[in-house]
Amino acid sequence: MDQKQFIKSLEAMGNEKGISSEAIVESIKEAFKITFNKKFEDECAIYKPRKKRVLPKKEVKLDENGQPIKEEKEKLADALIRCDIDIDKGTINIFRQWKVVNEDDLSDDFVEVSFDDVKDKGFQVGDFYEEKLNFDTFTKGDVTRFITAFRQCISRAEKDALLETFSGKIGDLVTGVVEKSDPHSVIVNLGRVSVTLFQKDLIGRETFKVGDSIKVYICGISKEDTNKNASLIHCSRSCSQFLQKLFENEVREIYDGTVKIYKVARLAGNRSKVAVYSDDPNVDASGACIGQSGSRIQTIVSQLGNDRNCKEKIDIVQYSPNLGVFLRECLKPGVVIGANIDDENKTATVICGGDTGSAAIGFKGANVVLARILTGYDISVLDDELAAEKGVTYTTMAEFEAQEKELEKEKYRQESIKMAENETKKQVEVEKKPEEFLGKDDDEENEDIEDISTAEAAPINKVVEENKVEVTPKEEVKEAAPVEEPVAKVEPVKEEVHDVKTTTTLESLEKTLEEEKKENSNKGTYHKKFKKTWDKQNHEEDGKKVEEDVSKPKTSKVMPVYTEEELKQMEEEEKQNSSSESEDYSEYDNDEYYDK
């Protein structure tokens, strides 16, 4: 065979079997070693002929207990074979080896050689003397042995590769494709290997067609070929772990650990019970598994077999550490009023009220069987009337509930004690090592405060130029002697007093007041509403003070609103009002009014 063709055939075989070309080369070497070893054993007639011979019975030796002692037969050593395969050169060389020992130490010439016989060839004690073998003496039987040994080595290498691939997938759900289906089994292709699901591994009477996708649970890998019909990888759909994995995939609270599964009891294709609980008192474990309007539980049930006439039912049970309360939950829809529990013998007698014993037992006893799997106790169910006739004593459910509340109180008390201890430990650590809890951020904040204080003090220090303080690093400040910082004297701010000069005098003001009084007495009310009082103001125009005599009112052209007759009547009414209500201006004549 050509070298390139040989390499290509190795690669093709490796891709088909899922193993490397190096593993195939090692299998070839191992097959050659096995073949030549068998060949040398036959040539030397090490084994006895196949004809049966009647041997005399040997005396059986007994030990101290009177049992026969098994005599261990010494197994003869195999021939030492070395196989050298060089793929680059395309050569196969096989050598038989003997270990070089001293003449006195020689015990088996099948694998050892005397030093005196090979010392002329330059060998020392402990070396291996080799002779090259050829294939001229190979017979048809030797070829058959080689093929058988090679197949065994390849299957072993394939099994090791599968173990490495699927060892991390044990306990997981894997999706495969149906290759073959019959009433007794289903063959599923998982990629590199095909597995067989027997009737006991299926859910009820479910059937599949070729090409259907199917989910299976990998239970384990068989390392020894104990059963030829069994597959290398054991898969199942009827085990309780399959149902548990479906819950983990569909219920998010179970996946993240908020809700935990205590145990799963399952009769595949008929009924199952799943006991769940949660450490968080605010979480409803059973409600989380059921889902809104039963959406989650319906999704899980739809994946349990495709037989419409026989659908598996699932009951969600609330787990309780109190066995009496847990029995009440497991035996629903039966109404449990009490139970007599024997912890030593693992038995429990449950008393049901209102003729609900049959409901607690279930159809064909399925309910009790699942309750036994969940609790681990042998359960027997009795009605209250039958229990009264037999005189069975039992503990009521009210007592079990009181025990459960006490357990919860004790649990919360222990948790509170642990929390208090942890808090005290933290406080002690803080008191012992307060500096360790001061982080880098706090140091930076302190440095920022110091920078701000120095920045605020900077303008004060500038006033006194003689007392300037140089800022030094923290280490230098600690070593240097304390320096008293000088206090800068701040001179008081002088208030500027501005003299305001006015052009008006008291006499002019009195004159204006008298004129306004006369005008008010002569004019009507309509002039009083729109009248504006004027004072002399100083205006600056182009840097020059201009005095305006505002005492003279500015005239403006206004459209007449009233007729002359109406104006005369209004003036007469104004005179009458002014005569009746005369204003007193005596206070303006006093000088104290202006001083204020």
C-alpha positions as CSV (number, residue, x, y, z in Angstrom):
1,M,0.0,0.0,0.0
2,D,1.2,3.5,-0.8
3,Q,2.2,5.7,2.1
4,K,-0.3,8.4,1.2
5,Q,-3.2,6.0,0.9
6,F,-2.3,4.5,4.2
7,I,-2.4,7.8,5.9
8,K,-5.7,8.7,4.3
9,S,-7.2,5.4,5.3
10,L,-6.2,6.1,8.9
11,E,-7.8,9.5,8.9
12,A,-11.0,8.2,7.3
13,M,-11.2,5.4,9.9
14,G,-10.6,7.9,12.7
15,N,-13.3,10.2,11.5
16,E,-15.8,7.3,11.3
17,K,-15.0,5.9,14.7
18,G,-14.5,9.3,16.4
19,I,-10.9,8.5,17.4
20,S,-7.5,10.0,16.5
21,S,-5.0,8.5,14.0
22,E,-2.5,8.1,16.8
23,A,-5.0,5.9,18.7
24,I,-5.3,3.8,15.5
25,V,-1.5,3.4,15.2
26,E,-1.3,2.3,18.9
27,S,-4.1,-0.2,18.2
28,I,-2.0,-1.7,15.3
29,K,1.0,-2.0,17.5
30,E,-1.0,-3.7,20.2
31,A,-2.5,-6.1,17.7
32,F,0.9,-7.1,16.4
33,K,2.2,-7.7,19.9
34,I,-0.8,-9.9,20.7
35,T,-0.5,-11.9,17.5
36,F,3.2,-12.6,17.8
37,N,2.9,-13.5,21.5
38,K,0.2,-16.1,20.6
39,K,2.4,-17.4,17.8
40,F,5.4,-17.9,20.1
41,E,3.3,-19.6,22.7
42,D,2.0,-22.1,20.2
43,E,5.5,-22.8,18.8
44,C,6.8,-23.4,22.3
45,A,3.8,-25.5,23.3
46,I,3.3,-23.7,26.5
47,Y,-0.4,-24.6,26.8
48,K,-1.6,-28.1,27.2
49,P,-3.5,-29.9,24.4
50,R,-7.2,-29.5,24.1
51,K,-8.0,-33.2,24.8
52,K,-9.6,-33.7,28.2
53,R,-7.8,-35.9,30.6
54,V,-9.2,-37.2,33.8
55,L,-6.9,-36.0,36.6
56,P,-6.9,-37.5,40.1
57,K,-8.7,-35.6,42.7
58,K,-6.4,-33.4,44.8
59,E,-6.8,-33.0,48.5
60,V,-8.6,-29.8,49.3
61,K,-6.9,-27.7,51.9
62,L,-9.1,-25.9,54.4
63,D,-8.5,-22.7,56.3
64,E,-9.4,-21.9,59.9
65,N,-13.1,-21.4,59.2
66,G,-13.3,-24.7,57.3
67,Q,-13.5,-23.1,53.8
68,P,-11.4,-24.4,50.9
69,I,-8.3,-22.4,50.1
70,K,-8.0,-21.3,46.5
71,E,-4.6,-22.0,45.0
72,E,-3.4,-19.2,42.9
73,K,-1.8,-20.4,39.6
74,E,1.2,-18.5,38.5
75,K,0.7,-16.9,35.1
76,L,3.5,-17.3,32.6
77,A,5.1,-14.1,31.3
78,D,4.2,-12.9,27.8
79,A,6.9,-12.5,25.2
80,L,8.5,-9.1,25.0
81,I,7.5,-7.6,21.6
82,R,8.4,-4.1,20.3
83,C,6.6,-2.7,17.3
84,D,8.0,0.4,15.5
85,I,5.7,2.1,12.9
86,D,7.0,5.1,11.1
87,I,4.2,6.8,9.1
88,D,6.5,9.3,7.4
89,K,8.7,6.5,5.9
90,G,5.9,4.0,5.6
91,T,7.8,1.2,7.4
92,I,6.7,-1.4,10.1
93,N,9.5,-3.0,12.1
94,I,8.8,-5.7,14.8
95,F,11.4,-6.9,17.3
96,R,11.4,-9.6,19.9
97,Q,13.2,-8.7,23.2
98,W,15.0,-10.5,26.0
99,K,16.2,-8.9,29.2
100,V,19.9,-9.4,29.9
101,V,20.5,-10.9,33.4
102,N,23.3,-12.7,35.1
103,E,23.6,-16.5,34.7
104,D,22.7,-17.1,38.4
105,D,19.5,-14.9,38.1
106,L,18.2,-16.5,34.9
107,S,14.7,-18.0,35.7
108,D,12.7,-17.8,32.4
109,D,14.5,-18.1,29.1
110,F,11.3,-17.1,27.3
111,V,11.8,-13.5,28.3
112,E,15.4,-13.5,29.7
113,V,18.9,-14.1,28.3
114,S,22.2,-14.8,30.0
115,F,24.8,-12.1,30.1
116,D,27.5,-14.6,29.1
117,D,25.7,-15.2,25.8
118,V,25.4,-11.6,24.6
119,K,28.4,-9.9,26.3
120,D,30.4,-10.2,23.1
121,K,27.7,-8.0,21.3
122,G,28.2,-5.1,23.8
123,F,25.2,-5.6,26.0
124,Q,25.2,-5.0,29.7
125,V,23.1,-6.4,32.5
126,G,19.7,-4.7,32.5
127,D,19.7,-4.0,28.7
128,F,17.3,-5.6,26.2
129,Y,18.6,-7.9,23.5
130,E,16.5,-7.6,20.3
131,E,16.0,-9.7,17.2
132,K,14.1,-8.5,14.2
133,L,11.0,-10.5,13.1
134,N,9.6,-10.8,9.6
135,F,6.1,-11.6,8.2
136,D,7.3,-14.6,6.1
137,T,6.2,-17.0,8.8
138,F,2.7,-15.5,9.1
139,T,-0.1,-18.0,8.5
140,K,-3.8,-17.6,7.9
141,G,-4.5,-18.2,11.5
142,D,-2.1,-15.4,12.5
143,V,-3.8,-13.0,10.2
144,T,-7.2,-13.9,11.7
145,R,-5.7,-13.3,15.2
146,F,-4.4,-10.0,14.1
147,I,-7.8,-8.8,12.7
148,T,-9.6,-9.9,15.9
149,A,-7.0,-8.2,18.2
150,F,-7.1,-5.0,16.1
151,R,-10.9,-4.9,16.3
152,Q,-10.8,-5.3,20.0
153,C,-8.2,-2.5,20.3
154,I,-10.3,-0.2,18.1
155,S,-13.4,-0.8,20.1
156,R,-11.5,-0.2,23.3
157,A,-10.2,3.1,21.9
158,E,-13.7,4.0,20.7
159,K,-15.1,3.3,24.2
160,D,-12.4,5.5,25.8
161,A,-13.2,8.3,23.4
162,L,-16.9,8.0,24.2
163,L,-16.2,8.0,27.9
164,E,-14.2,11.3,27.6
165,T,-17.1,12.8,25.5
166,F,-20.1,11.7,27.6
167,S,-18.4,11.6,31.0
168,G,-19.3,15.3,31.5
169,K,-22.9,14.7,30.3
170,I,-23.9,12.0,32.8
171,G,-27.0,13.3,34.5
172,D,-28.1,15.6,31.7
173,L,-30.9,15.6,29.1
174,V,-29.7,15.0,25.6
175,T,-31.8,15.3,22.4
176,G,-31.4,12.6,19.8
177,V,-33.0,11.4,16.5
178,V,-34.8,8.0,16.2
179,E,-33.0,5.7,13.8
180,K,-35.2,2.6,14.3
181,S,-38.4,1.8,16.2
182,D,-40.2,-1.5,16.9
183,P,-42.6,-2.6,19.6
184,H,-39.8,-3.8,21.8
185,S,-37.2,-1.0,21.6
186,V,-36.2,2.3,20.0
187,I,-32.7,3.1,18.7
188,V,-31.7,6.7,19.1
189,N,-28.7,8.4,17.4
190,L,-26.9,10.8,19.8
191,G,-24.4,12.0,17.3
192,R,-21.3,9.7,17.5
193,V,-23.1,6.8,19.1
194,S,-26.5,5.1,19.0
195,V,-28.2,4.0,22.1
196,T,-31.1,1.5,22.6
197,L,-34.1,2.3,24.7
198,F,-36.0,-0.8,25.8
199,Q,-39.6,-0.9,26.9
200,K,-38.7,-0.4,30.5
201,D,-36.9,2.8,29.5
202,L,-39.9,4.3,27.7
203,I,-42.9,6.1,29.2
204,G,-45.9,3.9,29.1
205,R,-46.9,2.9,25.6
206,E,-45.3,5.8,23.7
207,T,-44.3,5.1,20.1
208,F,-41.9,6.9,17.8
209,K,-41.3,7.1,14.1
210,V,-37.9,7.3,12.3
211,G,-36.6,10.8,12.3
212,D,-38.5,12.0,15.4
213,S,-36.5,14.0,17.9
214,I,-36.5,12.6,21.4
215,K,-35.2,13.7,24.8
216,V,-33.3,11.1,26.9
217,Y,-31.6,11.2,30.3
218,I,-28.0,9.8,30.4
219,C,-27.9,7.5,33.4
220,G,-24.4,6.3,33.0
221,I,-21.7,4.5,30.9
222,S,-21.0,0.8,31.0
223,K,-17.3,0.2,31.1
224,E,-17.5,-3.6,30.6
225,D,-19.4,-5.5,28.0
226,T,-21.4,-7.5,30.4
227,N,-24.4,-7.6,28.1
228,K,-23.9,-7.8,24.4
229,N,-27.4,-6.5,23.6
230,A,-27.1,-3.5,25.9
231,S,-25.6,-0.3,24.6
232,L,-22.5,1.4,25.8
233,I,-24.4,4.5,27.1
234,H,-27.4,3.8,29.3
235,C,-30.2,6.2,28.6
236,S,-33.8,6.3,30.0
237,R,-37.0,8.3,29.9
238,S,-38.9,6.5,32.7
239,C,-36.5,7.3,35.6
240,S,-37.3,9.9,38.2
241,Q,-34.3,12.0,37.2
242,F,-35.8,12.6,33.8
243,L,-38.8,14.3,35.4
244,Q,-36.6,16.2,37.8
245,K,-34.5,17.6,34.9
246,L,-37.7,18.7,33.1
247,F,-38.7,20.7,36.2
248,E,-35.3,22.3,36.3
249,N,-35.5,23.3,32.7
250,E,-39.0,24.7,32.8
251,V,-39.2,26.2,36.3
252,R,-36.8,29.1,36.7
253,E,-37.1,29.2,40.6
254,I,-35.8,25.6,40.7
255,Y,-33.0,26.4,38.3
256,D,-31.7,29.3,40.3
257,G,-32.1,27.5,43.7
258,T,-35.0,29.5,45.1
259,V,-37.2,26.4,45.1
260,K,-35.6,23.0,45.9
261,I,-36.8,19.5,45.0
262,Y,-36.7,17.2,48.0
263,K,-37.5,14.0,46.2
264,V,-39.3,12.7,43.1
265,A,-41.5,9.5,43.2
266,R,-42.6,8.3,39.8
267,L,-44.6,5.5,38.2
268,A,-43.8,6.3,34.6
269,G,-46.9,6.7,32.4
270,N,-49.3,6.6,35.4
271,R,-48.6,9.1,38.2
272,S,-45.8,11.0,39.8
273,K,-45.3,13.1,43.0
274,V,-42.7,15.9,43.3
275,A,-41.9,17.1,46.8
276,V,-40.6,20.7,46.8
277,Y,-39.8,23.4,49.4
278,S,-38.2,26.8,49.7
279,D,-36.0,28.4,52.4
280,D,-37.6,31.8,51.6
281,P,-40.9,32.1,53.5
282,N,-42.2,34.6,51.0
283,V,-42.0,32.1,48.1
284,D,-44.8,29.6,47.4
285,A,-42.8,26.5,46.2
286,S,-45.8,24.6,44.9
287,G,-47.3,27.6,43.2
288,A,-44.0,28.4,41.4
289,C,-44.0,24.8,40.0
290,I,-47.6,24.9,38.8
291,G,-47.3,28.3,37.2
292,Q,-50.0,30.8,36.3
293,S,-53.2,28.9,35.3
294,G,-51.1,25.7,35.4
295,S,-49.0,26.7,32.4
296,R,-45.7,25.3,33.7
297,I,-47.0,22.0,34.8
298,Q,-48.9,21.5,31.5
299,T,-45.7,22.2,29.5
300,I,-43.9,19.4,31.5
301,V,-46.8,16.9,31.2
302,S,-46.8,17.4,27.4
303,Q,-43.3,16.1,27.3
304,L,-44.1,12.9,29.2
305,G,-45.1,10.4,26.5
306,N,-47.3,10.7,23.4
307,D,-50.0,8.2,24.3
308,R,-53.3,10.2,24.5
309,N,-55.1,7.4,26.3
310,C,-52.5,7.1,29.1
311,K,-51.1,10.5,30.1
312,E,-49.0,10.8,33.2
313,K,-50.3,12.9,36.0
314,I,-48.1,15.0,38.3
315,D,-48.9,16.0,41.9
316,I,-46.9,18.8,43.6
317,V,-46.3,18.1,47.3
318,Q,-45.2,20.7,49.9
319,Y,-42.3,19.1,51.8
320,S,-42.2,19.4,55.6
321,P,-39.6,18.2,58.0
322,N,-42.4,17.0,60.3
323,L,-43.3,13.5,59.1
324,G,-47.0,13.8,60.2
325,V,-47.6,16.9,58.1
326,F,-45.6,15.5,55.2
327,L,-47.8,12.4,55.2
328,R,-50.9,14.5,55.1
329,E,-49.6,16.3,52.0
330,C,-48.5,13.0,50.3
331,L,-51.8,11.2,50.8
332,K,-54.0,13.9,49.3
333,P,-56.9,13.9,48.2
334,G,-57.5,11.8,51.3
335,V,-58.2,13.7,54.5
336,V,-55.7,12.7,57.1
337,I,-56.8,13.3,60.7
338,G,-53.9,11.6,62.5
339,A,-51.0,9.1,62.3
340,N,-49.2,6.6,64.4
341,I,-45.5,6.7,63.5
342,D,-42.9,4.1,64.5
343,D,-39.4,5.5,63.7
344,E,-37.5,2.4,64.7
345,N,-39.3,0.0,62.3
346,K,-40.0,2.8,59.7
347,T,-43.7,2.2,59.7
348,A,-46.7,4.6,59.8
349,T,-50.4,3.9,60.3
350,V,-52.4,6.8,58.8
351,I,-56.1,7.4,59.9
352,C,-58.3,9.1,57.3
353,G,-61.7,10.7,58.1
354,G,-64.9,11.0,56.2
355,D,-64.6,7.7,54.2
356,T,-61.6,9.2,52.3
357,G,-59.3,6.2,52.9
358,S,-59.9,4.9,49.3
359,A,-58.9,8.3,47.9
360,A,-55.7,8.2,50.0
361,I,-54.8,4.8,48.7
362,G,-55.5,5.8,45.1
363,F,-56.2,3.8,41.9
364,K,-54.4,0.4,42.2
365,G,-52.7,1.7,45.3
366,A,-50.6,4.3,43.3
367,N,-51.0,7.1,45.8
368,V,-49.7,5.0,48.7
369,V,-46.9,3.6,46.7
370,L,-45.7,7.1,45.8
371,A,-46.0,8.2,49.4
372,R,-43.9,5.3,50.5
373,I,-41.2,6.3,48.0
374,L,-41.2,9.9,49.2
375,T,-41.2,9.2,53.0
376,G,-39.3,5.9,53.1
377,Y,-41.9,4.5,55.5
378,D,-44.2,1.5,55.1
379,I,-47.6,3.2,55.2
380,S,-50.9,1.5,56.0
381,V,-54.2,3.5,55.7
382,L,-57.3,3.1,57.9
383,D,-60.6,4.9,58.2
384,D,-61.4,6.6,61.5
385,E,-64.3,4.1,62.2
386,L,-62.1,1.1,61.6
387,A,-59.3,2.6,63.7
388,A,-61.8,3.2,66.6
389,E,-63.0,-0.4,66.4
390,K,-59.4,-1.7,66.6
391,G,-58.4,0.8,69.3
392,V,-55.6,2.3,67.4
393,T,-54.0,5.3,69.2
394,Y,-52.7,8.1,67.0
395,T,-51.4,11.6,67.1
396,T,-53.8,14.2,65.7
397,M,-52.8,16.6,63.0
398,A,-53.2,19.6,65.3
399,E,-50.4,18.2,67.5
400,F,-48.2,17.6,64.4
401,E,-48.9,21.2,63.3
402,A,-47.9,22.5,66.8
403,Q,-44.7,20.5,66.6
404,E,-43.9,22.0,63.2
405,K,-44.4,25.6,64.5
406,E,-42.1,24.9,67.4
407,L,-39.5,23.6,65.0
408,E,-39.8,26.7,62.9
409,K,-39.5,28.9,66.0
410,E,-36.4,27.0,67.0
411,K,-34.9,27.4,63.5
412,Y,-35.5,31.1,63.4
413,R,-34.1,31.5,66.9
414,Q,-30.9,29.7,65.9
415,E,-30.6,31.9,62.8
416,S,-31.0,35.1,64.9
417,I,-28.4,33.9,67.3
418,K,-26.0,33.3,64.5
419,M,-26.7,36.7,63.0
420,A,-26.1,38.4,66.4
421,E,-22.8,36.5,66.8
422,N,-21.6,37.6,63.4
423,E,-22.5,41.3,64.1
424,T,-20.6,41.2,67.4
425,K,-17.6,39.7,65.7
426,K,-17.7,42.5,63.1
427,Q,-17.9,45.2,65.8
428,V,-15.0,43.7,67.7
429,E,-12.9,43.6,64.5
430,V,-13.8,47.2,63.8
431,E,-12.8,48.3,67.3
432,K,-9.5,46.4,67.2
433,K,-8.5,47.6,63.8
434,P,-10.2,50.8,62.9
435,E,-7.4,52.0,60.6
436,E,-7.8,49.0,58.3
437,F,-11.3,50.1,57.4
438,L,-10.1,53.5,56.3
439,G,-10.0,53.2,52.6
440,K,-8.2,55.1,49.9
441,D,-11.3,57.2,49.2
442,D,-11.3,58.5,52.8
443,D,-7.7,59.5,52.5
444,E,-8.3,61.3,49.3
445,E,-11.3,63.2,50.9
446,N,-9.1,64.3,53.8
447,E,-6.5,65.5,51.3
448,D,-9.1,67.4,49.4
449,I,-10.3,69.1,52.7
450,E,-6.7,70.1,53.5
451,D,-6.3,71.6,50.0
452,I,-9.5,73.6,50.4
453,S,-8.5,74.9,53.7
454,T,-5.1,76.0,52.4
455,A,-6.8,77.6,49.4
456,E,-9.1,79.6,51.7
457,A,-6.2,80.7,53.8
458,A,-4.2,81.8,50.8
459,P,-5.7,85.3,50.4
460,I,-5.1,85.9,54.1
461,N,-1.5,84.9,53.9
462,K,-1.0,87.2,51.0
463,V,-1.8,90.1,53.1
464,V,1.2,89.4,55.4
465,E,4.1,88.7,53.0
466,E,6.5,88.1,55.8
467,N,4.7,85.1,57.3
468,K,4.6,82.7,54.3
469,V,4.2,79.0,55.1
470,E,5.5,76.4,52.6
471,V,3.4,73.3,52.2
472,T,5.5,70.1,52.8
473,P,4.5,66.4,52.3
474,K,2.8,64.5,55.2
475,E,5.9,62.6,56.3
476,E,8.0,65.8,56.6
477,V,5.3,67.5,58.5
478,K,5.1,64.7,61.0
479,E,8.9,64.9,61.7
480,A,9.2,68.8,61.8
481,A,8.3,70.8,64.9
482,P,4.9,72.4,65.0
483,V,4.9,75.9,63.6
484,E,2.4,78.5,64.8
485,E,0.6,80.0,61.8
486,P,0.4,83.8,62.0
487,V,-3.1,85.4,62.1
488,A,-3.5,88.0,59.4
489,K,-5.0,91.3,60.6
490,V,-7.9,92.4,58.5
491,E,-8.4,96.2,58.4
492,P,-12.0,97.3,58.9
493,V,-13.7,98.6,55.7
494,K,-14.4,102.3,55.8
495,E,-17.8,103.4,54.9
496,E,-17.9,106.1,52.2
497,V,-20.3,108.9,53.0
498,H,-21.6,110.8,50.0
499,D,-23.1,114.3,50.3
500,V,-26.3,114.7,48.3
501,K,-27.0,118.2,47.3
502,T,-30.6,119.2,46.4
503,T,-31.7,122.5,44.7
504,T,-35.1,122.6,46.4
505,T,-35.6,124.4,49.7
506,L,-38.3,124.3,52.3
507,E,-39.8,127.5,51.2
508,S,-40.2,126.3,47.6
509,L,-41.8,123.1,48.9
510,E,-44.3,125.0,51.0
511,K,-45.2,127.1,48.0
512,T,-45.8,124.1,45.8
513,L,-48.0,122.5,48.5
514,E,-50.2,125.6,48.7
515,E,-50.5,125.8,45.0
516,E,-51.6,122.1,44.8
517,K,-54.1,122.8,47.6
518,K,-55.7,125.6,45.6
519,E,-55.8,123.6,42.4
520,N,-57.5,120.7,44.2
521,S,-60.1,123.0,45.6
522,N,-60.8,124.5,42.1
523,K,-60.7,121.3,39.9
524,G,-63.1,118.3,39.9
525,T,-62.6,114.6,40.8
526,Y,-61.7,113.6,37.2
527,H,-58.6,115.8,37.4
528,K,-57.6,114.3,40.7
529,K,-57.6,110.7,39.4
530,F,-55.2,111.4,36.6
531,K,-53.0,114.0,38.2
532,K,-49.3,113.4,38.6
533,T,-47.2,115.2,41.2
534,W,-43.9,116.5,40.1
535,D,-40.7,117.4,41.9
536,K,-37.6,118.9,40.8
537,Q,-35.3,116.2,39.6
538,N,-31.7,116.2,38.5
539,H,-31.0,114.7,35.1
540,E,-27.6,114.1,33.7
541,E,-27.3,114.8,30.0
542,D,-23.8,114.7,28.5
543,G,-22.2,115.0,32.0
544,K,-24.1,118.2,32.9
545,K,-26.8,118.7,35.5
546,V,-29.9,120.1,34.1
547,E,-32.5,121.4,36.6
548,E,-36.1,121.2,35.5
549,D,-38.8,123.1,37.1
550,V,-41.4,120.5,37.5
551,S,-43.7,122.6,39.6
552,K,-45.4,123.8,36.4
553,P,-47.6,121.0,35.1
554,K,-47.2,119.9,31.6
555,T,-50.2,120.5,29.4
556,S,-51.4,118.1,26.9
557,K,-54.2,118.2,24.4
558,V,-57.0,115.9,25.5
559,M,-60.3,115.2,23.7
560,P,-63.3,116.5,25.7
561,V,-65.3,113.7,27.2
562,Y,-68.0,115.6,29.0
563,T,-70.2,118.5,27.9
564,E,-70.0,121.9,29.4
565,E,-73.3,121.5,31.4
566,E,-72.0,118.2,32.9
567,L,-68.7,119.9,33.8
568,K,-70.5,122.7,35.7
569,Q,-72.6,120.2,37.7
570,M,-69.5,118.2,38.6
571,E,-67.7,121.4,39.8
572,E,-70.6,122.4,42.0
573,E,-70.7,118.9,43.6
574,E,-66.9,119.1,44.1
575,K,-67.2,122.5,45.9
576,Q,-69.8,121.1,48.2
577,N,-67.7,118.1,49.1
578,S,-64.6,120.2,49.6
579,S,-66.5,122.6,51.9
580,S,-67.8,119.7,54.0
581,E,-64.5,117.8,54.2
582,S,-61.7,120.3,54.5
583,E,-58.3,118.8,54.8
584,D,-55.9,119.9,57.7
585,Y,-52.4,120.7,56.5
586,S,-51.1,122.0,59.9
587,E,-48.8,119.1,60.4
588,Y,-46.8,120.1,57.3
589,D,-46.0,123.5,58.9
590,N,-44.1,121.8,61.8
591,D,-40.3,121.5,61.3
592,E,-40.2,118.1,63.1
593,Y,-42.1,116.5,60.2
594,Y,-39.2,117.3,57.8
595,D,-36.6,116.2,60.3
596,K,-38.1,112.7,60.4
